Amino acid sequence: MAIRQIRLKGDEILTKKSKEVTVIDDKIKELASDMLETMYKNDGIGLAACQVGMLKRIIVYDYSYVEENSPKKPVVMINPVIKSRSKSMIVVEEGCLSFPDEFKEVKRHEKVTVEYMDLKGNKKVLHAKDIEAVVIQHETDHLDGIVFLDRE
């Protein structure tokens, strides 16, 4: 495991669309592990592969990490696709490891259903709500070259 350098505001990679992962090999597993270590080291709750310079459709997150003394519950999603979004919206102040010291209130869907693969290649479906749904929307935006400052 290694801590990777986080790409910052102005880096062109943050505006590019990431490519689907076609094979989950040791390099992908190592990338996911490094992403989690990098996220935790920088006190983040989510990270997309493009934020560490890799245009791969991989996100990691752990929203439980923000709760004091809570055990880590890391999630790795490969090729996540949001399949449905609730009509109900919530407004949350968001930040981003690629945009240190910048925050913005963003309107997001309160609930989402996302399909993805885990590190074993198993297809999964997750119904997320509240902060978990926000994190998934924020990180999947990164995979399409969209950052939270682009949102209303």
Helices and strands as residue ranges (DSSP letters): G 12-15, H 26-41, E 46-48, G 49-52, E 58-61, G 63-66, E 75-85, E 89-96, E 99-109, E 111-117, E 123-129, H 130-143, G 148-150
